[in-house]
Amino acid sequence: MSPQSPSGPEPTGPEPTGDGNADGESEPEAARRRRRAQFLRELNEAKALRERVKPRQARAARMRQQMRMRTFRW
């Protein structure tokens, strides 16, 4: 988690409904993409840290995830 926001993501305005103009929706979409990119960076950082700290458990978790993906039915 980032040090500047220990309580989670900052509250934002209302979500776009899709019936506004394109200019009004581009900024919330860009903000959403920035928040998503930040989340994914932090998630990958946490996974890397977990792998360094507990390599055996991390490897077992990776194997379980691979097994779930192999047995998943589309």
CHARMM-style PDB file with segment names, atoms N, HN, CA, C and O in Angstrom:
ATOM      1  N   MET     1       0.852  -1.178   0.000  1.00  0.00      PROA
ATOM      2  CA  MET     1       0.000   0.000   0.000  1.00  0.00      PROA
ATOM      3  C   MET     1       0.888   1.229   0.000  1.00  0.00      PROA
ATOM      4  O   MET     1       1.971   1.203   0.586  1.00  0.00      PROA
ATOM      5  N   SER     2       0.470   2.270  -0.623  1.00  0.00      PROA
ATOM      6  HN  SER     2      -0.409   2.290  -1.099  1.00  0.00      PROA
ATOM      7  CA  SER     2       1.299   3.458  -0.726  1.00  0.00      PROA
ATOM      8  C   SER     2       1.283   4.228   0.589  1.00  0.00      PROA
ATOM      9  O   SER     2       0.269   4.241   1.286  1.00  0.00      PROA
ATOM     10  N   PRO     3       2.403   4.873   0.934  1.00  0.00      PROA
ATOM     11  CA  PRO     3       2.467   5.590   2.208  1.00  0.00      PROA
ATOM     12  C   PRO     3       1.595   6.834   2.251  1.00  0.00      PROA
ATOM     13  O   PRO     3       1.212   7.265   3.339  1.00  0.00      PROA
ATOM     14  N   GLN     4       1.266   7.429   1.103  1.00  0.00      PROA
ATOM     15  HN  GLN     4       1.577   7.079   0.220  1.00  0.00      PROA
ATOM     16  CA  GLN     4       0.490   8.658   1.131  1.00  0.00      PROA
ATOM     17  C   GLN     4      -1.001   8.421   1.392  1.00  0.00      PROA
ATOM     18  O   GLN     4      -1.703   9.352   1.785  1.00  0.00      PROA
ATOM     19  N   SER     5      -1.501   7.193   1.181  1.00  0.00      PROA
ATOM     20  HN  SER     5      -0.931   6.437   0.861  1.00  0.00      PROA
ATOM     21  CA  SER     5      -2.916   6.933   1.424  1.00  0.00      PROA
ATOM     22  C   SER     5      -3.074   5.620   2.182  1.00  0.00      PROA
ATOM     23  O   SER     5      -3.404   4.604   1.571  1.00  0.00      PROA
ATOM     24  N   PRO     6      -2.850   5.610   3.493  1.00  0.00      PROA
ATOM     25  CA  PRO     6      -2.934   4.360   4.241  1.00  0.00      PROA
ATOM     26  C   PRO     6      -4.360   3.833   4.379  1.00  0.00      PROA
ATOM     27  O   PRO     6      -4.542   2.650   4.663  1.00  0.00      PROA
ATOM     28  N   SER     7      -5.366   4.669   4.187  1.00  0.00      PROA
ATOM     29  HN  SER     7      -5.218   5.630   3.955  1.00  0.00      PROA
ATOM     30  CA  SER     7      -6.734   4.218   4.377  1.00  0.00      PROA
ATOM     31  C   SER     7      -7.396   3.766   3.081  1.00  0.00      PROA
ATOM     32  O   SER     7      -8.599   3.503   3.079  1.00  0.00      PROA
ATOM     33  N   GLY     8      -6.652   3.666   1.976  1.00  0.00      PROA
ATOM     34  HN  GLY     8      -5.675   3.879   1.978  1.00  0.00      PROA
ATOM     35  CA  GLY     8      -7.225   3.201   0.727  1.00  0.00      PROA
ATOM     36  C   GLY     8      -7.303   4.309  -0.292  1.00  0.00      PROA
ATOM     37  O   GLY     8      -6.758   5.393  -0.083  1.00  0.00      PROA
ATOM     38  N   PRO     9      -7.983   4.044  -1.402  1.00  0.00      PROA
ATOM     39  CA  PRO     9      -8.072   5.057  -2.449  1.00  0.00      PROA
ATOM     40  C   PRO     9      -8.860   6.278  -1.991  1.00  0.00      PROA
ATOM     41  O   PRO     9      -9.780   6.184  -1.178  1.00  0.00      PROA
ATOM     42  N   GLU    10      -8.474   7.408  -2.532  1.00  0.00      PROA
ATOM     43  HN  GLU    10      -7.727   7.484  -3.192  1.00  0.00      PROA
ATOM     44  CA  GLU    10      -9.155   8.645  -2.162  1.00  0.00      PROA
ATOM     45  C   GLU    10     -10.551   8.679  -2.777  1.00  0.00      PROA
ATOM     46  O   GLU    10     -10.736   8.212  -3.901  1.00  0.00      PROA
ATOM     47  N   PRO    11     -11.528   9.220  -2.068  1.00  0.00      PROA
ATOM     48  CA  PRO    11     -12.868   9.311  -2.644  1.00  0.00      PROA
ATOM     49  C   PRO    11     -12.874  10.291  -3.809  1.00  0.00      PROA
ATOM     50  O   PRO    11     -12.243  11.347  -3.759  1.00  0.00      PROA
ATOM     51  N   THR    12     -13.589   9.924  -4.840  1.00  0.00      PROA
ATOM     52  HN  THR    12     -14.102   9.067  -4.880  1.00  0.00      PROA
ATOM     53  CA  THR    12     -13.692  10.784  -6.014  1.00  0.00      PROA
ATOM     54  C   THR    12     -15.152  11.165  -6.228  1.00  0.00      PROA
ATOM     55  O   THR    12     -16.035  10.757  -5.472  1.00  0.00      PROA
ATOM     56  N   GLY    13     -15.382  11.933  -7.245  1.00  0.00      PROA
ATOM     57  HN  GLY    13     -14.665  12.265  -7.859  1.00  0.00      PROA
ATOM     58  CA  GLY    13     -16.740  12.367  -7.579  1.00  0.00      PROA
ATOM     59  C   GLY    13     -17.576  11.200  -8.082  1.00  0.00      PROA
ATOM     60  O   GLY    13     -17.119  10.057  -8.083  1.00  0.00      PROA
ATOM     61  N   PRO    14     -18.795  11.487  -8.507  1.00  0.00      PROA
ATOM     62  CA  PRO    14     -19.654  10.414  -9.006  1.00  0.00      PROA
ATOM     63  C   PRO    14     -19.084   9.800 -10.273  1.00  0.00      PROA
ATOM     64  O   PRO    14     -18.421  10.473 -11.063  1.00  0.00      PROA
ATOM     65  N   GLU    15     -19.349   8.526 -10.453  1.00  0.00      PROA
ATOM     66  HN  GLU    15     -19.888   7.980  -9.811  1.00  0.00      PROA
ATOM     67  CA  GLU    15     -18.864   7.811 -11.634  1.00  0.00      PROA
ATOM     68  C   GLU    15     -19.616   8.308 -12.873  1.00  0.00      PROA
ATOM     69  O   GLU    15     -20.782   8.689 -12.776  1.00  0.00      PROA
ATOM     70  N   PRO    16     -18.959   8.308 -14.026  1.00  0.00      PROA
ATOM     71  CA  PRO    16     -19.656   8.722 -15.246  1.00  0.00      PROA
ATOM     72  C   PRO    16     -20.740   7.715 -15.600  1.00  0.00      PROA
ATOM     73  O   PRO    16     -20.573   6.507 -15.431  1.00  0.00      PROA
ATOM     74  N   THR    17     -21.854   8.242 -16.094  1.00  0.00      PROA
ATOM     75  HN  THR    17     -21.990   9.223 -16.232  1.00  0.00      PROA
ATOM     76  CA  THR    17     -22.976   7.363 -16.415  1.00  0.00      PROA
ATOM     77  C   THR    17     -22.975   6.908 -17.855  1.00  0.00      PROA
ATOM     78  O   THR    17     -23.677   5.955 -18.194  1.00  0.00      PROA
ATOM     79  N   GLY    18     -22.206   7.562 -18.720  1.00  0.00      PROA
ATOM     80  HN  GLY    18     -21.636   8.336 -18.445  1.00  0.00      PROA
ATOM     81  CA  GLY    18     -22.155   7.151 -20.113  1.00  0.00      PROA
ATOM     82  C   GLY    18     -23.063   7.969 -21.015  1.00  0.00      PROA
ATOM     83  O   GLY    18     -23.019   7.805 -22.234  1.00  0.00      PROA
ATOM     84  N   ASP    19     -23.889   8.851 -20.448  1.00  0.00      PROA
ATOM     85  HN  ASP    19     -23.925   8.985 -19.458  1.00  0.00      PROA
ATOM     86  CA  ASP    19     -24.781   9.645 -21.288  1.00  0.00      PROA
ATOM     87  C   ASP    19     -24.292  11.084 -21.453  1.00  0.00      PROA
ATOM     88  O   ASP    19     -25.004  11.915 -22.017  1.00  0.00      PROA
ATOM     89  N   GLY    20     -23.082  11.390 -20.965  1.00  0.00      PROA
ATOM     90  HN  GLY    20     -22.503  10.715 -20.507  1.00  0.00      PROA
ATOM     91  CA  GLY    20     -22.522  12.729 -21.102  1.00  0.00      PROA
ATOM     92  C   GLY    20     -21.729  12.846 -22.386  1.00  0.00      PROA
ATOM     93  O   GLY    20     -21.706  11.921 -23.198  1.00  0.00      PROA
ATOM     94  N   ASN    21     -21.075  13.992 -22.573  1.00  0.00      PROA
ATOM     95  HN  ASN    21     -21.093  14.744 -21.914  1.00  0.00      PROA
ATOM     96  CA  ASN    21     -20.272  14.154 -23.777  1.00  0.00      PROA
ATOM     97  C   ASN    21     -18.921  13.464 -23.612  1.00  0.00      PROA
ATOM     98  O   ASN    21     -18.553  13.074 -22.504  1.00  0.00      PROA
ATOM     99  N   ALA    22     -18.188  13.313 -24.704  1.00  0.00      PROA
ATOM    100  HN  ALA    22     -18.488  13.630 -25.604  1.00  0.00      PROA
ATOM    101  CA  ALA    22     -16.922  12.582 -24.679  1.00  0.00      PROA
ATOM    102  C   ALA    22     -15.872  13.344 -23.882  1.00  0.00      PROA
ATOM    103  O   ALA    22     -15.046  12.715 -23.221  1.00  0.00      PROA
ATOM    104  N   ASP    23     -15.871  14.676 -23.919  1.00  0.00      PROA
ATOM    105  HN  ASP    23     -16.542  15.187 -24.456  1.00  0.00      PROA
ATOM    106  CA  ASP    23     -14.875  15.453 -23.193  1.00  0.00      PROA
ATOM    107  C   ASP    23     -15.040  15.289 -21.685  1.00  0.00      PROA
ATOM    108  O   ASP    23     -14.045  15.231 -20.963  1.00  0.00      PROA
ATOM    109  N   GLY    24     -16.240  15.217 -21.211  1.00  0.00      PROA
ATOM    110  HN  GLY    24     -17.049  15.264 -21.797  1.00  0.00      PROA
ATOM    111  CA  GLY    24     -16.492  15.061 -19.781  1.00  0.00      PROA
ATOM    112  C   GLY    24     -16.103  13.689 -19.271  1.00  0.00      PROA
ATOM    113  O   GLY    24     -15.784  13.548 -18.091  1.00  0.00      PROA
ATOM    114  N   GLU    25     -16.118  12.678 -20.114  1.00  0.00      PROA
ATOM    115  HN  GLU    25     -16.377  12.792 -21.073  1.00  0.00      PROA
ATOM    116  CA  GLU    25     -15.821  11.318 -19.687  1.00  0.00      PROA
ATOM    117  C   GLU    25     -14.355  10.958 -19.841  1.00  0.00      PROA
ATOM    118  O   GLU    25     -13.906   9.979 -19.245  1.00  0.00      PROA
ATOM    119  N   SER    26     -13.595  11.714 -20.618  1.00  0.00      PROA
ATOM    120  HN  SER    26     -13.960  12.510 -21.102  1.00  0.00      PROA
ATOM    121  CA  SER    26     -12.213  11.336 -20.868  1.00  0.00      PROA
ATOM    122  C   SER    26     -11.364  11.460 -19.600  1.00  0.00      PROA
ATOM    123  O   SER    26     -10.509  10.608 -19.360  1.00  0.00      PROA
ATOM    124  N   GLU    27     -11.572  12.481 -18.795  1.00  0.00      PROA
ATOM    125  HN  GLU    27     -12.267  13.173 -18.990  1.00  0.00      PROA
ATOM    126  CA  GLU    27     -10.768  12.647 -17.585  1.00  0.00      PROA
ATOM    127  C   GLU    27     -11.066  11.579 -16.540  1.00  0.00      PROA
ATOM    128  O   GLU    27     -10.119  11.024 -15.982  1.00  0.00      PROA
ATOM    129  N   PRO    28     -12.329  11.254 -16.238  1.00  0.00      PROA
ATOM    130  CA  PRO    28     -12.571  10.155 -15.280  1.00  0.00      PROA
ATOM    131  C   PRO    28     -12.006   8.830 -15.785  1.00  0.00      PROA
ATOM    132  O   PRO    28     -11.522   8.024 -14.991  1.00  0.00      PROA
ATOM    133  N   GLU    29     -12.063   8.597 -17.086  1.00  0.00      PROA
ATOM    134  HN  GLU    29     -12.457   9.252 -17.731  1.00  0.00      PROA
ATOM    135  CA  GLU    29     -11.495   7.367 -17.643  1.00  0.00      PROA
ATOM    136  C   GLU    29      -9.987   7.364 -17.455  1.00  0.00      PROA
ATOM    137  O   GLU    29      -9.416   6.335 -17.095  1.00  0.00      PROA
ATOM    138  N   ALA    30      -9.338   8.484 -17.688  1.00  0.00      PROA
ATOM    139  HN  ALA    30      -9.803   9.320 -17.980  1.00  0.00      PROA
ATOM    140  CA  ALA    30      -7.894   8.576 -17.498  1.00  0.00      PROA
ATOM    141  C   ALA    30      -7.545   8.387 -16.020  1.00  0.00      PROA
ATOM    142  O   ALA    30      -6.560   7.724 -15.696  1.00  0.00      PROA
ATOM    143  N   ALA    31      -8.337   8.959 -15.138  1.00  0.00      PROA
ATOM    144  HN  ALA    31      -9.137   9.497 -15.401  1.00  0.00      PROA
ATOM    145  CA  ALA    31      -8.087   8.798 -13.704  1.00  0.00      PROA
ATOM    146  C   ALA    31      -8.267   7.337 -13.295  1.00  0.00      PROA
ATOM    147  O   ALA    31      -7.496   6.817 -12.488  1.00  0.00      PROA
ATOM    148  N   ARG    32      -9.266   6.689 -13.840  1.00  0.00      PROA
ATOM    149  HN  ARG    32      -9.892   7.111 -14.495  1.00  0.00      PROA
ATOM    150  CA  ARG    32      -9.492   5.274 -13.540  1.00  0.00      PROA
ATOM    151  C   ARG    32      -8.313   4.435 -14.017  1.00  0.00      PROA
ATOM    152  O   ARG    32      -7.863   3.523 -13.323  1.00  0.00      PROA
ATOM    153  N   ARG    33      -7.815   4.755 -15.216  1.00  0.00      PROA
ATOM    154  HN  ARG    33      -8.180   5.496 -15.781  1.00  0.00      PROA
ATOM    155  CA  ARG    33      -6.659   4.020 -15.739  1.00  0.00      PROA
ATOM    156  C   ARG    33      -5.415   4.245 -14.886  1.00  0.00      PROA
ATOM    157  O   ARG    33      -4.630   3.321 -14.674  1.00  0.00      PROA
ATOM    158  N   ARG    34      -5.232   5.484 -14.390  1.00  0.00      PROA
ATOM    159  HN  ARG    34      -5.871   6.234 -14.562  1.00  0.00      PROA
ATOM    160  CA  ARG    34      -4.093   5.765 -13.511  1.00  0.00      PROA
ATOM    161  C   ARG    34      -4.210   4.983 -12.209  1.00  0.00      PROA
ATOM    162  O   ARG    34      -3.235   4.395 -11.741  1.00  0.00      PROA
ATOM    163  N   ARG    35      -5.411   4.979 -11.624  1.00  0.00      PROA
ATOM    164  HN  ARG    35      -6.203   5.457 -12.004  1.00  0.00      PROA
ATOM    165  CA  ARG    35      -5.607   4.229 -10.376  1.00  0.00      PROA
ATOM    166  C   ARG    35      -5.379   2.737 -10.599  1.00  0.00      PROA
ATOM    167  O   ARG    35      -4.778   2.065  -9.761  1.00  0.00      PROA
ATOM    168  N   ARG    36      -5.860   2.222 -11.729  1.00  0.00      PROA
ATOM    169  HN  ARG    36      -6.349   2.768 -12.409  1.00  0.00      PROA
ATOM    170  CA  ARG    36      -5.689   0.801 -12.034  1.00  0.00      PROA
ATOM    171  C   ARG    36      -4.211   0.470 -12.227  1.00  0.00      PROA
ATOM    172  O   ARG    36      -3.736  -0.549 -11.725  1.00  0.00      PROA
ATOM    173  N   ALA    37      -3.490   1.313 -12.942  1.00  0.00      PROA
ATOM    174  HN  ALA    37      -3.876   2.140 -13.350  1.00  0.00      PROA
ATOM    175  CA  ALA    37      -2.060   1.089 -13.161  1.00  0.00      PROA
ATOM    176  C   ALA    37      -1.311   1.109 -11.826  1.00  0.00      PROA
ATOM    177  O   ALA    37      -0.430   0.282 -11.593  1.00  0.00      PROA
ATOM    178  N   GLN    38      -1.660   2.048 -10.958  1.00  0.00      PROA
ATOM    179  HN  GLN    38      -2.376   2.721 -11.148  1.00  0.00      PROA
ATOM    180  CA  GLN    38      -1.022   2.125  -9.640  1.00  0.00      PROA
ATOM    181  C   GLN    38      -1.321   0.856  -8.843  1.00  0.00      PROA
ATOM    182  O   GLN    38      -0.426   0.299  -8.208  1.00  0.00      PROA
ATOM    183  N   PHE    39      -2.553   0.403  -8.874  1.00  0.00      PROA
ATOM    184  HN  PHE    39      -3.280   0.856  -9.390  1.00  0.00      PROA
ATOM    185  CA  PHE    39      -2.933  -0.817  -8.155  1.00  0.00      PROA
ATOM    186  C   PHE    39      -2.144  -2.015  -8.667  1.00  0.00      PROA
ATOM    187  O   PHE    39      -1.637  -2.811  -7.876  1.00  0.00      PROA
ATOM    188  N   LEU    40      -2.037  -2.146  -9.992  1.00  0.00      PROA
ATOM    189  HN  LEU    40      -2.448  -1.499 -10.635  1.00  0.00      PROA
ATOM    190  CA  LEU    40      -1.316  -3.286 -10.559  1.00  0.00      PROA
ATOM    191  C   LEU    40       0.170  -3.225 -10.225  1.00  0.00      PROA
ATOM    192  O   LEU    40       0.793  -4.258  -9.979  1.00  0.00      PROA
ATOM    193  N   ARG    41       0.740  -2.026 -10.215  1.00  0.00      PROA
ATOM    194  HN  ARG    41       0.234  -1.187 -10.414  1.00  0.00      PROA
ATOM    195  CA  ARG    41       2.151  -1.901  -9.816  1.00  0.00      PROA
ATOM    196  C   ARG    41       2.341  -2.368  -8.376  1.00  0.00      PROA
ATOM    197  O   ARG    41       3.260  -3.131  -8.079  1.00  0.00      PROA
ATOM    198  N   GLU    42       1.464  -1.905  -7.481  1.00  0.00      PROA
ATOM    199  HN  GLU    42       0.717  -1.285  -7.722  1.00  0.00      PROA
ATOM    200  CA  GLU    42       1.576  -2.288  -6.077  1.00  0.00      PROA
ATOM    201  C   GLU    42       1.333  -3.778  -5.886  1.00  0.00      PROA
ATOM    202  O   GLU    42       1.976  -4.407  -5.045  1.00  0.00      PROA
ATOM    203  N   LEU    43       0.411  -4.348  -6.658  1.00  0.00      PROA
ATOM    204  HN  LEU    43      -0.111  -3.837  -7.341  1.00  0.00      PROA
ATOM    205  CA  LEU    43       0.135  -5.778  -6.570  1.00  0.00      PROA
ATOM    206  C   LEU    43       1.367  -6.586  -6.983  1.00  0.00      PROA
ATOM    207  O   LEU    43       1.737  -7.545  -6.305  1.00  0.00      PROA
ATOM    208  N   ASN    44       1.997  -6.201  -8.087  1.00  0.00      PROA
ATOM    209  HN  ASN    44       1.697  -5.422  -8.638  1.00  0.00      PROA
ATOM    210  CA  ASN    44       3.198  -6.909  -8.534  1.00  0.00      PROA
ATOM    211  C   ASN    44       4.331  -6.749  -7.532  1.00  0.00      PROA
ATOM    212  O   ASN    44       5.100  -7.683  -7.305  1.00  0.00      PROA
ATOM    213  N   GLU    45       4.435  -5.571  -6.935  1.00  0.00      PROA
ATOM    214  HN  GLU    45       3.811  -4.812  -7.120  1.00  0.00      PROA
ATOM    215  CA  GLU    45       5.460  -5.344  -5.918  1.00  0.00      PROA
ATOM    216  C   GLU    45       5.215  -6.241  -4.709  1.00  0.00      PROA
ATOM    217  O   GLU    45       6.155  -6.814  -4.159  1.00  0.00      PROA
ATOM    218  N   ALA    46       3.960  -6.364  -4.298  1.00  0.00      PROA
ATOM    219  HN  ALA    46       3.197  -5.899  -4.746  1.00  0.00      PROA
ATOM    220  CA  ALA    46       3.632  -7.215  -3.155  1.00  0.00      PROA
ATOM    221  C   ALA    46       3.917  -8.683  -3.468  1.00  0.00      PROA
ATOM    222  O   ALA    46       4.405  -9.416  -2.608  1.00  0.00      PROA
ATOM    223  N   LYS    47       3.616  -9.115  -4.691  1.00  0.00      PROA
ATOM    224  HN  LYS    47       3.220  -8.520  -5.390  1.00  0.00      PROA
ATOM    225  CA  LYS    47       3.897 -10.502  -5.069  1.00  0.00      PROA
ATOM    226  C   LYS    47       5.394 -10.776  -5.064  1.00  0.00      PROA
ATOM    227  O   LYS    47       5.835 -11.834  -4.616  1.00  0.00      PROA
ATOM    228  N   ALA    48       6.176  -9.820  -5.563  1.00  0.00      PROA
ATOM    229  HN  ALA    48       5.818  -8.960  -5.927  1.00  0.00      PROA
ATOM    230  CA  ALA    48       7.630  -9.991  -5.576  1.00  0.00      PROA
ATOM    231  C   ALA    48       8.169 -10.046  -4.148  1.00  0.00      PROA
ATOM    232  O   ALA    48       9.050 -10.853  -3.851  1.00  0.00      PROA
ATOM    233  N   LEU    49       7.654  -9.205  -3.273  1.00  0.00      PROA
ATOM    234  HN  LEU    49       6.938  -8.550  -3.514  1.00  0.00      PROA
ATOM    235  CA  LEU    49       8.090  -9.212  -1.883  1.00  0.00      PROA
ATOM    236  C   LEU    49       7.747 -10.544  -1.225  1.00  0.00      PROA
ATOM    237  O   LEU    49       8.569 -11.119  -0.511  1.00  0.00      PROA
ATOM    238  N   ARG    50       6.547 -11.027  -1.464  1.00  0.00      PROA
ATOM    239  HN  ARG    50       5.879 -10.560  -2.044  1.00  0.00      PROA
ATOM    240  CA  ARG    50       6.122 -12.307  -0.887  1.00  0.00      PROA
ATOM    241  C   ARG    50       7.031 -13.437  -1.376  1.00  0.00      PROA
ATOM    242  O   ARG    50       7.394 -14.331  -0.611  1.00  0.00      PROA
ATOM    243  N   GLU    51       7.392 -13.385  -2.653  1.00  0.00      PROA
ATOM    244  HN  GLU    51       7.098 -12.658  -3.275  1.00  0.00      PROA
ATOM    245  CA  GLU    51       8.268 -14.422  -3.199  1.00  0.00      PROA
ATOM    246  C   GLU    51       9.652 -14.379  -2.549  1.00  0.00      PROA
ATOM    247  O   GLU    51      10.251 -15.425  -2.297  1.00  0.00      PROA
ATOM    248  N   ARG    52      10.157 -13.185  -2.281  1.00  0.00      PROA
ATOM    249  HN  ARG    52       9.670 -12.336  -2.487  1.00  0.00      PROA
ATOM    250  CA  ARG    52      11.467 -13.080  -1.636  1.00  0.00      PROA
ATOM    251  C   ARG    52      11.410 -13.537  -0.186  1.00  0.00      PROA
ATOM    252  O   ARG    52      12.342 -14.175   0.304  1.00  0.00      PROA
ATOM    253  N   VAL    53      10.316 -13.212   0.503  1.00  0.00      PROA
ATOM    254  HN  VAL    53       9.559 -12.694   0.105  1.00  0.00      PROA
ATOM    255  CA  VAL    53      10.222 -13.511   1.924  1.00  0.00      PROA
ATOM    256  C   VAL    53       9.858 -14.975   2.169  1.00  0.00      PROA
ATOM    257  O   VAL    53      10.426 -15.621   3.050  1.00  0.00      PROA
ATOM    258  N   LYS    54       8.918 -15.492   1.392  1.00  0.00      PROA
ATOM    259  HN  LYS    54       8.457 -14.968   0.676  1.00  0.00      PROA
ATOM    260  CA  LYS    54       8.453 -16.871   1.579  1.00  0.00      PROA
ATOM    261  C   LYS    54       8.471 -17.598   0.236  1.00  0.00      PROA
ATOM    262  O   LYS    54       7.412 -17.820  -0.350  1.00  0.00      PROA
ATOM    263  N   PRO    55       9.643 -17.970  -0.260  1.00  0.00      PROA
ATOM    264  CA  PRO    55       9.700 -18.561  -1.606  1.00  0.00      PROA
ATOM    265  C   PRO    55       8.931 -19.872  -1.732  1.00  0.00      PROA
ATOM    266  O   PRO    55       8.343 -20.137  -2.781  1.00  0.00      PROA
ATOM    267  N   ARG    56       8.923 -20.690  -0.695  1.00  0.00      PROA
ATOM    268  HN  ARG    56       9.401 -20.475   0.156  1.00  0.00      PROA
ATOM    269  CA  ARG    56       8.236 -21.983  -0.812  1.00  0.00      PROA
ATOM    270  C   ARG    56       6.724 -21.799  -0.904  1.00  0.00      PROA
ATOM    271  O   ARG    56       6.068 -22.423  -1.737  1.00  0.00      PROA
ATOM    272  N   GLN    57       6.172 -20.936  -0.040  1.00  0.00      PROA
ATOM    273  HN  GLN    57       6.706 -20.429   0.637  1.00  0.00      PROA
ATOM    274  CA  GLN    57       4.730 -20.695  -0.088  1.00  0.00      PROA
ATOM    275  C   GLN    57       4.341 -20.003  -1.383  1.00  0.00      PROA
ATOM    276  O   GLN    57       3.283 -20.288  -1.943  1.00  0.00      PROA
ATOM    277  N   ALA    58       5.187 -19.092  -1.869  1.00  0.00      PROA
ATOM    278  HN  ALA    58       6.047 -18.860  -1.414  1.00  0.00      PROA
ATOM    279  CA  ALA    58       4.885 -18.394  -3.115  1.00  0.00      PROA
ATOM    280  C   ALA    58       4.882 -19.374  -4.281  1.00  0.00      PROA
ATOM    281  O   ALA    58       4.025 -19.297  -5.161  1.00  0.00      PROA
ATOM    282  N   ARG    59       5.841 -20.293  -4.285  1.00  0.00      PROA
ATOM    283  HN  ARG    59       6.537 -20.356  -3.570  1.00  0.00      PROA
ATOM    284  CA  ARG    59       5.892 -21.290  -5.363  1.00  0.00      PROA
ATOM    285  C   ARG    59       4.657 -22.193  -5.307  1.00  0.00      PROA
ATOM    286  O   ARG    59       4.067 -22.502  -6.343  1.00  0.00      PROA
ATOM    287  N   ALA    60       4.269 -22.610  -4.114  1.00  0.00      PROA
ATOM    288  HN  ALA    60       4.747 -22.358  -3.273  1.00  0.00      PROA
ATOM    289  CA  ALA    60       3.075 -23.449  -3.974  1.00  0.00      PROA
ATOM    290  C   ALA    60       1.833 -22.694  -4.447  1.00  0.00      PROA
ATOM    291  O   ALA    60       0.963 -23.277  -5.095  1.00  0.00      PROA
ATOM    292  N   ALA    61       1.747 -21.412  -4.130  1.00  0.00      PROA
ATOM    293  HN  ALA    61       2.454 -20.939  -3.604  1.00  0.00      PROA
ATOM    294  CA  ALA    61       0.594 -20.613  -4.572  1.00  0.00      PROA
ATOM    295  C   ALA    61       0.582 -20.497  -6.095  1.00  0.00      PROA
ATOM    296  O   ALA    61      -0.479 -20.569  -6.715  1.00  0.00      PROA
ATOM    297  N   ARG    62       1.766 -20.316  -6.703  1.00  0.00      PROA
ATOM    298  HN  ARG    62       2.628 -20.258  -6.200  1.00  0.00      PROA
ATOM    299  CA  ARG    62       1.838 -20.255  -8.168  1.00  0.00      PROA
ATOM    300  C   ARG    62       1.386 -21.561  -8.786  1.00  0.00      PROA
ATOM    301  O   ARG    62       0.665 -21.559  -9.783  1.00  0.00      PROA
ATOM    302  N   MET    63       1.799 -22.673  -8.210  1.00  0.00      PROA
ATOM    303  HN  MET    63       2.385 -22.675  -7.399  1.00  0.00      PROA
ATOM    304  CA  MET    63       1.401 -23.980  -8.732  1.00  0.00      PROA
ATOM    305  C   MET    63      -0.111 -24.184  -8.615  1.00  0.00      PROA
ATOM    306  O   MET    63      -0.748 -24.700  -9.533  1.00  0.00      PROA
ATOM    307  N   ARG    64      -0.675 -23.776  -7.483  1.00  0.00      PROA
ATOM    308  HN  ARG    64      -0.158 -23.356  -6.737  1.00  0.00      PROA
ATOM    309  CA  ARG    64      -2.138 -23.891  -7.336  1.00  0.00      PROA
ATOM    310  C   ARG    64      -2.861 -23.044  -8.377  1.00  0.00      PROA
ATOM    311  O   ARG    64      -3.849 -23.484  -8.964  1.00  0.00      PROA
ATOM    312  N   GLN    65      -2.362 -21.821  -8.606  1.00  0.00      PROA
ATOM    313  HN  GLN    65      -1.559 -21.464  -8.129  1.00  0.00      PROA
ATOM    314  CA  GLN    65      -2.980 -20.944  -9.608  1.00  0.00      PROA
ATOM    315  C   GLN    65      -2.881 -21.562 -10.998  1.00  0.00      PROA
ATOM    316  O   GLN    65      -3.843 -21.514 -11.765  1.00  0.00      PROA
ATOM    317  N   GLN    66      -1.730 -22.144 -11.332  1.00  0.00      PROA
ATOM    318  HN  GLN    66      -0.948 -22.183 -10.709  1.00  0.00      PROA
ATOM    319  CA  GLN    66      -1.580 -22.794 -12.635  1.00  0.00      PROA
ATOM    320  C   GLN    66      -2.549 -23.963 -12.770  1.00  0.00      PROA
ATOM    321  O   GLN    66      -3.122 -24.177 -13.838  1.00  0.00      PROA
ATOM    322  N   MET    67      -2.731 -24.715 -11.699  1.00  0.00      PROA
ATOM    323  HN  MET    67      -2.266 -24.542 -10.831  1.00  0.00      PROA
ATOM    324  CA  MET    67      -3.666 -25.844 -11.749  1.00  0.00      PROA
ATOM    325  C   MET    67      -5.092 -25.333 -11.934  1.00  0.00      PROA
ATOM    326  O   MET    67      -5.867 -25.922 -12.689  1.00  0.00      PROA
ATOM    327  N   ARG    68      -5.443 -24.245 -11.254  1.00  0.00      PROA
ATOM    328  HN  ARG    68      -4.814 -23.767 -10.641  1.00  0.00      PROA
ATOM    329  CA  ARG    68      -6.788 -23.678 -11.450  1.00  0.00      PROA
ATOM    330  C   ARG    68      -6.986 -23.252 -12.894  1.00  0.00      PROA
ATOM    331  O   ARG    68      -8.047 -23.482 -13.473  1.00  0.00      PROA
ATOM    332  N   MET    69      -5.966 -22.628 -13.477  1.00  0.00      PROA
ATOM    333  HN  MET    69      -5.104 -22.441 -13.006  1.00  0.00      PROA
ATOM    334  CA  MET    69      -6.095 -22.169 -14.857  1.00  0.00      PROA
ATOM    335  C   MET    69      -6.190 -23.348 -15.825  1.00  0.00      PROA
ATOM    336  O   MET    69      -6.923 -23.282 -16.812  1.00  0.00      PROA
ATOM    337  N   ARG    70      -5.452 -24.427 -15.546  1.00  0.00      PROA
ATOM    338  HN  ARG    70      -4.857 -24.480 -14.744  1.00  0.00      PROA
ATOM    339  CA  ARG    70      -5.496 -25.603 -16.430  1.00  0.00      PROA
ATOM    340  C   ARG    70      -6.854 -26.282 -16.374  1.00  0.00      PROA
ATOM    341  O   ARG    70      -7.321 -26.802 -17.388  1.00  0.00      PROA
ATOM    342  N   THR    71      -7.499 -26.289 -15.209  1.00  0.00      PROA
ATOM    343  HN  THR    71      -7.119 -25.867 -14.386  1.00  0.00      PROA
ATOM    344  CA  THR    71      -8.755 -27.021 -15.081  1.00  0.00      PROA
ATOM    345  C   THR    71      -9.982 -26.153 -15.311  1.00  0.00      PROA
ATOM    346  O   THR    71     -11.111 -26.635 -15.230  1.00  0.00      PROA
ATOM    347  N   PHE    72      -9.764 -24.869 -15.600  1.00  0.00      PROA
ATOM    348  HN  PHE    72      -8.847 -24.476 -15.666  1.00  0.00      PROA
ATOM    349  CA  PHE    72     -10.895 -23.961 -15.823  1.00  0.00      PROA
ATOM    350  C   PHE    72     -11.570 -24.284 -17.156  1.00  0.00      PROA
ATOM    351  O   PHE    72     -10.893 -24.500 -18.161  1.00  0.00      PROA
ATOM    352  N   ARG    73     -12.888 -24.316 -17.163  1.00  0.00      PROA
ATOM    353  HN  ARG    73     -13.437 -24.140 -16.347  1.00  0.00      PROA
ATOM    354  CA  ARG    73     -13.650 -24.589 -18.388  1.00  0.00      PROA
ATOM    355  C   ARG    73     -14.240 -23.304 -18.939  1.00  0.00      PROA
ATOM    356  O   ARG    73     -14.901 -22.556 -18.219  1.00  0.00      PROA
ATOM    357  N   TRP    74     -13.998 -23.051 -20.215  1.00  0.00      PROA
ATOM    358  HN  TRP    74     -13.461 -23.659 -20.800  1.00  0.00      PROA
ATOM    359  CA  TRP    74     -14.570 -21.873 -20.858  1.00  0.00      PROA
ATOM    360  C   TRP    74     -15.947 -22.207 -21.230  1.00  0.00      PROA
ATOM    361  OT1 TRP    74     -16.655 -21.373 -21.794  1.00  0.00      PROA
TER     362      TRP     74
END
